[in-house]
Amino acid sequence: MKEKNKKERKSLRRQQRAYDRMAKQWLRDTRLLSYLIKDGVPPLASDPIEAIRGYIETDTDQIPYASGEIAFSSGAYVEPDLLFGMKKKSWQAYGNADFQKDMPKAYDLESRKNLYVAAMVCNQVGKKVDYNALRPVYSMWVVNDFRIKKSELEIKKEWIEKTEGSQVTRNEPKEGMMNLATFKIGNEIREDDKDSLKVLHYLFKCEEEKKANEKLRAYGFTMEEDQRRVRKMCNLSQGLIEKGREEGRNEGRAQGRKEGAVQASVKIIRGISQDFGIPIQQVYETQKEKLSPSEARQVGKHLGLM
C-alpha cells in the first residue's frame, strides 16, 4: 500500500509539473496575454483585443522568453514567469504575468506580489535616477487552486452544483506607479464574467475538450496546435481535479469523524451528569483523558466550560 501511494504521489507531481509548464507556455501567447491586459491594465481597458496585442512589445505571437530574472544589490533575485513591455503612442509600461497552480504554504502570496512590482520599478533605475523616465508597472497573477479544504457538503456544492465563480481583483488606486491584478479561475463560467476569466477557465480548468475548443474559437484560438494543447491541458486538469476531489472527500470524512467524536462525548458527559447528579466539570475531567487535546477543547467549549 505504501509503495502504491508513493507511486501515485510521484505521478501526481509529474502531472503538476507538466500542467505548470504548459500553463506558463500559454501565458507567453499574446492572444491570452491581451485578454489579461484588457482586464488588468485600466488605461487599455476600452481598446480592442487586436489593438492591445499590437501594444505588446514583441515581434512574434509569443513573448520570446518564458521567464526573467530581476536581481537586487543584496544578491537576492526574483524570477517572474513572464516579463514584457507595453507601448501605446507616448504611454509606456512594463508588466509581468505569473501563474499559481495552487496557493503557496511556505510564504504569503500578497507579499510576493508586492515585491515583484517593487522589483520592476527598481529595475528601471541606473546609476543616476531619472524619475521622469520611470514607467508604471502592472503585475498580473493567475491563480488556479486545485486543492480542496472544505467539508463534504461544501465539496458537493462546489463540484456538483459548481457555485464558486471567477473574479478579477485590482488594487486601489486603479492606476499608479505599481499596479496589481489577480485573476482567480472559478469552477464554472457565468454570463457576466469578464472575457479574460472565460478564456482562462477554458484553457486552464477545462474538463471537456470538445466544449473548451468550441468556446475558445470565439476568442481566436482556432489552430490545430491550439486544439492539441487544449486536449493535453484538459487531460492534466482532469487528473488534478479528481485528485482534489479525492483529497477533499478524505478531509471531509476525517473532519466528520472528529466532529462525531466531539458530539458523542458531549452527549455522554451530559447524560452521566444528569443520571448520577455529578457536576459536569467533574465528569468532563474524567472523560477528557479519552480524547485528543483538540477534541477535549472542543468538548469543553460545547459544555460551556471554556
N, C-alpha and C positions, 0 to 999 in steps of 0.2 A: 504493500500500500504506500509506504514512504517513497519507494522508488518511482511509483506511478505519479504521485503528487509532485515529485521533483521534476519529472519529465514534463508534466503539464505546466508547471511554473516556468520552466525553461522555454517551452513552446510559446507560452503567453508573452514572455519577454521578447522573443523574436518577433512575434506579431506586433507588439507595441513599438519596437524599434522600426520595423518596416512601415507601419502606419505613420509614425512620426516623420520619417524621411520623406514619404510620399506627400504628406500634408505640407511640409516645408517646400517641396518642389512646386506644389500648386501655388503657394504664396508668391513665387517668382513670376508667375503668369500675370502679365499686365491686364488681362481681362478681369481676373479676380481682384487684383490689386486696385483697379479703377473703381470697383464697387465699394471696397473698403474706404478708399479716399473720398468718394462722394458722400458717404455717411459719417466719416470720421474727421474730415477737414472742412470746417464751415465755409471758408472763402470759396470753395469749389462746389458747394452743395447744389447749386442751381445749374451747373454745367452738364451737358450731355456726356454720357459714358465715353463715347468715342473721342470727344474733345479732351476729357481727363486722361485717357490713355496717351494722348499726344503730349500732355504736360509732364509725363514721367520721363526722366532723363535716362533714356536707353535707346540704342539703335535697333533693338530686336523686340520680339514679342515677349521676351522673358528678361528679367534682370539677370545680367551675366554672371553673378556670383550669388551663392546662397547664404553667405554669412559675411560678417565683417568684424574686425577687432578694434576696439577703442581702448587705448592704453592711458593710464594715469601716471603722473610723475612719481607716485609711490612705488610703481612697478606692477600694481594691480591692473586688471583689464576686464572689460565686459565684451561679450560676443553676441550681438543681436543676430537673429536668424536672417534678417534681411535689412540692408541699408540702401537708401535710394534718394535721389533728388527730385524736386518738382519745380517747374518753371512755367509761369503764365505771364507773358509780357514782362512787366517790371517786378511782378510778385515772384519771389523765390522762397523755397523752404526745403528742409531735409526731413526725411521720415525713416522710421523703422517699422517692420512688421514682425511679430513674434507669435509662435503657436504653442499653446499649452494643451497637451492631451489629457492632463489631469491636474488637479490642484496640488501644488507642492506642499510637502510636510516639513521640510528642513528650514524653510525661510518664509518670510512674509512677501507675498506677491506684490502688494502695493508698494513696498519699499523698493523692490526690484524695478518696477515700472518707473518710479520717480528717479532712480539712479540712472536709468537709460536716457531719459530726456535731459537730465543734467549733463550726462556724458556727451551727448550730441551737441549741446550748446558749447561746452568747454572745448570740444574737439575742433571748433572753428577758430580758436584763439591761437595766434602765433606768438612770437617773442614780443611783438608790440600789439597791444589791444586796440582794435578798431571797432568800437561799439556799433557804429553805423553799418558795418559790414555783416553783422550777425544776422543769420537767417532764423526765422522761427522754426521749431521742430515739432513734429507730430509723431507720437508713438502709438501704434495700433496693436492691440493684443487680442488674439482669437483664443477663446477658452472653450474647451470641449471636454468636460469631465465625465469619464465613463464609470467612475467609482460610485456606488450607491451605498449610502449610510443612512438608511431610513427603516422604519418599521415595515412589517409585511403589508399592512394596509396602505401605507403611503407608496410602497413599491407598486402595488396594484394600481393605484391612482396614476402614478407616473408612467408606468409602462403599458398598462392596458387601456385606461382612459386617456392617457397622454395629456395631462392637464398643464404641464410645465411649458411655458413658452420661451421664445428667444428675446433677447434685448440688446440694445446698444446703449452704453452709457458714456458720457463725456464729462470731463472735469469742468469746473467753473473757474474763471470766466470762460466763455465759449471760445475765445481766441486770445492767445497771449504769446510770449516767447516759448513757453513749454506747454504742450498740449497732449492730453491722453484720451484715448478712446478704447473701450473694451467691448468686444463683440462676443456675447455669450450664445453658444449654439444650443437651441432648445430641442426637445424631443419631438416636436411637431411644428408645423408652419401654420401661422394664422394669416388670414387675408390681408390684415393691415400691417404685417411685418415689413420691415424695410427690405429692399432688394438684396442688399449685402447679406442679410441673415438667411434669406431664401437660398441664395447661391451657396453659402457656407453649409447650410443644412444638407442640401442635396449632394454636395461634394464630400463632406466630412462625416455625416451621420446618417447616411442613407442605408436602408435595409433592402430596398428593391431596385435592382439595377435598371430595369426597364423604365420604371417610373422616374428614377433620378435622371436618366438620359433624356427622357421626354421633357421633363421640366427645364432642364439646363439648356435645351435647344433655344428656348425663348431668350436666353441670356448670352447667346453667342458661342456656346460650347457645342460645336456641331461636327468636329472632325472625328475620323475613326480612331485616332490616337486618344482623343478625349474619352471616347466610349470605352476603350481598353483600360484607361487609367481609372475611370469611374467603376468599372467592373472589379478591378483589384481593390479599390478603396471600399466598395460595398462588402466584399468578402472579408476584408480585415475588420471593418466596422462591425459586421455581424458577429464575428468571433469575440470582439471586445465587449459588445453589448450583452451577449449571452453570459460572458464571464461576470459582468457587472450585475446582471440579474441573479446569477447563482450566488455571488458573494452577498448581495443584498438580502436574498431569502435566508441564507445561513445566519446572517447577523440578526435578521428579524426573528428567526426561531430562537436564537440564543437569548435575545432580549426578552422574548415571550417567556422562556423558561425562568429567567431571572425575576421577571415581574410576577410570575406564578408562584415562585418560592416566597417572595415577599408577602403577597396577598394571603397565601396559605398560613404563613407564620403569624400574621396579624390576626387572622380568624381564630387560630388555635389559642393564642395568648389571651384574647378577649374571652373565649369560651371557658378556659381554665379559671380566669379571674372571676367570672360570673358564677360558675358552678361551685367553686370552692371558697368564694369570698376572700380571695388573696389579692392584695393590691397589684395593679397592672405592672407597676415598676418592678416589683419583686419577681413576677412571672417572667417579665422581659429579661431580667438579668440571668435567669436560669436557662432561658431558651436561646438567647443570642449566641451562646457558645457553639450552637449547631449551624450558625450562619457565617457567611464570609463577612469581613468588616464592612464592605459597601452595602450588603444586604441588611446587616444589623442596623446601619444608619438609616436606611430606607424604612425599615420596620419601626424604628424609634420615632421617625417623623410622622408615619401614619398613625401611631398611637398617641401623638401629641407629647412625647417625652423629650423632644429636641427642638 
